[in-house]
Amino acid sequence: MSSLPGTGQSTEPARPTEPARPTEPARPPGSAPPPGTPPTKAQLAGEHQSRVEARPGTEAQLPTKAQLPTEAQPHGEGQPRVEAQPRAEAAVDLGAIRQNVALLSGLARESGAETMAVVKADGYGHGAVEVGRAALAGGATWLGVCTIEEALELREAGITAPVLSWLHLPDEDFAPAIAADVDLSVSSVRHLAGVLDAARRTGRPARLHLKIDTGLSRNGCQPGDWPELLDAVEKAGDEAEVVAVWSHLAHADQPHHPVIDTQLARLNAAWGQVRRRGLAPLRHLANSAATLTRPDLHLDIVRPGIAVYGLDPLDRPVEESPLRPAMEFRARVALVKRVPAGEGVSYGHEWTTPHDTTLALVPVGYADGVPRRLNARGRMRVHLAGQVRPVVGRVCMDQVVVDCGEDEVHEGDTAVLFGAGAGGGPTAQDWATELGTIHYEIATGVHGARVRRTHLGAGE
């Protein structure tokens, strides 16, 4: 390699010239190319199309949706059937819902009160429509939800019982709720203005539950602002009907906490102001715990929530509670295998097989509602093949591993992650205790498209 003078640039030696390729003589049109000539791109495309066209019924080869195998059909000759059971399931016992509501509404009736079953957050993860129907069959006369969308879902399902929706922004469109005979909670003059605007647009009066903040300091009107809210309601005239005055307890799980009596006194004071203006609204204050323990708080309507689902608001063990848990979270074993001693299991190898053992892979994880830290101390258990068995290693996004020792376990067997505690199996309260939280969070945390929710006992 040499450089051009004064430039420092290198030059490569000239490459020898390739001999010219001989040109092919022109072929007559339609004649075949000489042997060994590679096919052109157009020829390849044509051959592919010819092969496709040569297949009989090519256009009809793709199956329609109706032709695809269903859970009741085999894949084909010699192939396994499509499994009919879900791989992961939140099975809801509607008979338990009815039984729990029958207990709660029975207590309320003894005090002369009606029962509003709370089905917000998609029925605490159990299915709002199905739970709503079961609760009404069990003795509830009202349903309670958080949002307008939740209320309209009940109406669209054909539920006609009174429904209260209680948490909104002042600029929401309240018209669909008013048109659907949904009662609305109001906590400020700003919220009332939005509701009254919708009432004028629909040509129907709004049914109001005025919420007073009696000490929880969340939603609700401050006592100092209460007279202004009542003035605005009076000015609304026929555009509004005051159905109730209500509030929510801060310490109901401690039945004799002194704040409870303070809240009752504040509710009664706010209610008295409304009555002095010539109105006769209902009152409601009692949640699940107060329904069970404080008949003096039943007033006109009780509002049980978590107790509807069989989860005890006083944290009593399942065997000591009058309530019956309605949800069983379960999954089918995906894989069973023998693993020799000394092998690490799951991420980080936080658990190592102490001896040869059988491991079962259960296909649910933290993407499905199994908290990752549930097995942080190695105390997570499932009920599988007739016994309570330990989960070993970390909880993963999609799966957990169960140590089955020398026992016989099969792929497809059902592992109960939590339920009613049958056979000593885990419960939602067990999970909550291990995690330092409440069973509300456990039940509502079972979620995702991979967990199929099924309802048992709908026709009973």
Disulfide bonds with the S-S distance in Angstrom:
none
